[in-house]
Amino acid sequence: MTEQEKILEAVYRAVDWVNSELPPNHQIVKAPETRLYGPQALLDSLSLVNLIVATEREIEDAFGVSVLLASDRAMSQKRSPFLTIGSLASYVQELLVEAAGPPAN
């Protein structure tokens, strides 16, 4: 399993947790193109926050690294990392690469 697949699995576990709290007609589809924020998104702001927190927890469990997803950096990007599941997973991967630091020689 690639790192990106492992990240997506962690995000999907967070989606499962959020879905358990949502009504059946507002379930998040587990697919990279699923909209989380903006037009055509099913999540309200509280559900999005819950997903972000659950994703942080799942990433820490899966990778042993604590990441902060909702930051000034995330909010100031031209394209929100919370737009879709895929953009969220890509942002997580970026943060994990940075947390790992430069490769050892």
N, C-alpha and C positions, 0 to 999 in steps of 0.2 A: 504494500500500500504506500503510495507516495505521500509526501507531507501535505500536499493540497487535498488529497482524498481524506487524510486523517483530520484535517481542519474541517472539511465539509461534514464529516461524521460527527464531530463535536458540535458544530452549529446545528445539525439536524437533531441531536439529543436535546439541545436547548429549545428548538422548535417543538419537539414532543412535549417538553415541560410546559411551554406557553400554551400549546394547543389544549392541554389538559384543563386549562383555566378559561378557555374561550368557548363560546357557544358553537354548536356544530356548523352553522352557516358562516362562521368567520374563521375557520381553520386555515392555518398557513400550510401551503403546499410545499413539500420538501423538494425543491428544484432550484438550481442556481439562478434562474431567471425570475423567480418569485419576487414581486415588489414588496418591500417592507415599509417604504417611506415614500411620500409624495402621491401623485395622482394614481388611481387604481390600486392603491394599497389597502389591505383589509385592516391593518393594525391602527389602533388609536395610539396616542402618545404614551399612555401608561403601558400598553402591551409592548410597544417598541422598547421602552426602558426595561421592562421585565425580560425581553429577549436579549438585550445587551448584557444585562447582569448575568443571566443564565449562560450566555455564551462565554463570558469571562470565566465563570466557574468551570465550565466544561473544558475550556482551553487549559486552564491551570491543572485540572485533573489529568488531561491527556498528555500534556507536554511538560508539566512541572514548572511552568513559567507563568508568572502573574502579568497580565496585560490590562491596560486601561484603555477601553475602547471609546468611551465618551469623554473626550478631552477637547481642549481648545484647538489642538491640531486637527482632530477629526471634524470639528464644526466649521473650521475655516477653509476646508478643501472646496475647490470649485465643484467637484462631483462628490456628493455625499457617499461615504463608505457604507451607509445604511440604506442605500437605495434598493438593493436586491440582496438575496442570500449570497450570490456570487461575489458582489462587491464587498460584502462584509467578510467573506472568507479570504479574499485577496488582501484586504486591509489587515486582517489577523496575521496572514503570512508575512506581510511587510514588517509588522511589529515583532514577530518572532525572529525574523532575520536580524533585525536591529538589536534585539535582546541577546542574541547569540554572540554579537560582536564580530570583529574581523577573524578570519581563519588563522589558526596558529601555524607558524612556519616550522 
